């Protein structure tokens, strides 16, 4: 296994820290605190992204009847991972996680818990290998049946936008009619403070993450039937009833069905 360097901050561990997770080191907390000093709203963005994932999975299970999930760019296990949300509602659900980060691989055992009725699997593959991902997923999932493709906070790491769209199309091409695409990513046009903080972070030499205009995020769903309300700032996507009225942030997402 690749040795994990705990002397250099790591984006997945920083995100884990913002989510309240424990799989991080002092260097990650320092980097996370430095970012929040510039832009405190990043914690809200991280947690709103995770909450959107949970609501979209609940919709897929309870309203769309989906029982298979392909989660690419999994990231570190935190709270309410895809299999936990799905299997809480449908114990027979099957989930395949995909990531090629040695840090995620080291913690993959936390993603491999499952209900007795269901299945979870972890594949050590890159987003840039859609054909290999589909081949590996087919060992656990029946890809002749509707499957939800989850791309949460991963497409912003693909610097070339055309390549990012190509990867989404390649993965969807292997899924049948009735499958779904769930995307949420950092966006431009809502919060200039977030944009400035992220642009500054990208210049530090860390693994960059590119915020994109909402129209570019919408284009990932080209050819799909959008679930209402379409691509919106994630707190506005089917918010839980009660509580404070959600406010838009620089993170947009949506859910679309393959005809």
Secondary structure in CASP SS format (residue, H / E / C, confidence):
PFRMAT SS
TARGET T0000
AUTHOR 0000-0000-0000
METHOD secondary structure of the structure
MODEL  1
X C 1.00
X C 1.00
X C 1.00
X C 1.00
X C 1.00
X C 1.00
X C 1.00
X C 1.00
X C 1.00
X C 1.00
X H 1.00
X H 1.00
X H 1.00
X H 1.00
X H 1.00
X H 1.00
X H 1.00
X H 1.00
X C 1.00
X C 1.00
X C 1.00
X C 1.00
X C 1.00
X C 1.00
X C 1.00
X H 1.00
X H 1.00
X H 1.00
X H 1.00
X H 1.00
X H 1.00
X H 1.00
X H 1.00
X H 1.00
X H 1.00
X H 1.00
X H 1.00
X H 1.00
X C 1.00
X C 1.00
X C 1.00
X H 1.00
X H 1.00
X H 1.00
X H 1.00
X H 1.00
X H 1.00
X H 1.00
X H 1.00
X H 1.00
X H 1.00
X H 1.00
X H 1.00
X H 1.00
X H 1.00
X H 1.00
X H 1.00
X H 1.00
X H 1.00
X H 1.00
X H 1.00
X H 1.00
X C 1.00
X C 1.00
X C 1.00
X C 1.00
X C 1.00
X E 1.00
X E 1.00
X E 1.00
X E 1.00
X E 1.00
X C 1.00
X C 1.00
X C 1.00
X C 1.00
X C 1.00
X C 1.00
X C 1.00
X C 1.00
X C 1.00
X H 1.00
X H 1.00
X H 1.00
X H 1.00
X H 1.00
X H 1.00
X H 1.00
X H 1.00
X C 1.00
X C 1.00
X C 1.00
X C 1.00
X E 1.00
X E 1.00
X E 1.00
X E 1.00
X E 1.00
X E 1.00
X C 1.00
X C 1.00
X H 1.00
X H 1.00
X H 1.00
X H 1.00
X H 1.00
X C 1.00
X H 1.00
X H 1.00
X H 1.00
X H 1.00
X C 1.00
X C 1.00
X C 1.00
X C 1.00
X C 1.00
X C 1.00
X C 1.00
X E 1.00
X E 1.00
X E 1.00
X E 1.00
X E 1.00
X E 1.00
X C 1.00
X C 1.00
X C 1.00
X C 1.00
X C 1.00
X H 1.00
X H 1.00
X H 1.00
X H 1.00
X H 1.00
X H 1.00
X H 1.00
X H 1.00
X C 1.00
X C 1.00
X C 1.00
X C 1.00
X C 1.00
X C 1.00
X C 1.00
X C 1.00
X C 1.00
X C 1.00
X E 1.00
X E 1.00
X E 1.00
X E 1.00
X E 1.00
X C 1.00
X C 1.00
X H 1.00
X H 1.00
X H 1.00
X C 1.00
X C 1.00
X C 1.00
X H 1.00
X H 1.00
X H 1.00
X H 1.00
X H 1.00
X H 1.00
X H 1.00
X H 1.00
X H 1.00
X H 1.00
X H 1.00
X H 1.00
X H 1.00
X C 1.00
X C 1.00
X C 1.00
X C 1.00
X C 1.00
X C 1.00
X E 1.00
X E 1.00
X E 1.00
X E 1.00
X E 1.00
X E 1.00
X E 1.00
X E 1.00
X E 1.00
X C 1.00
X C 1.00
X C 1.00
X H 1.00
X H 1.00
X H 1.00
X H 1.00
X H 1.00
X H 1.00
X H 1.00
X H 1.00
X H 1.00
X H 1.00
X H 1.00
X C 1.00
X C 1.00
X C 1.00
X C 1.00
X C 1.00
X C 1.00
X C 1.00
X C 1.00
X C 1.00
X E 1.00
X E 1.00
X H 1.00
X H 1.00
X H 1.00
X H 1.00
X H 1.00
X H 1.00
X C 1.00
X C 1.00
X C 1.00
X C 1.00
X E 1.00
X E 1.00
X E 1.00
X C 1.00
X C 1.00
X C 1.00
X C 1.00
X C 1.00
X E 1.00
X E 1.00
X H 1.00
X H 1.00
X H 1.00
X C 1.00
X C 1.00
X C 1.00
X C 1.00
X C 1.00
X C 1.00
X C 1.00
X C 1.00
X C 1.00
X C 1.00
X C 1.00
X C 1.00
X C 1.00
X C 1.00
X E 1.00
X E 1.00
X E 1.00
X E 1.00
X E 1.00
X E 1.00
X E 1.00
X E 1.00
X C 1.00
END
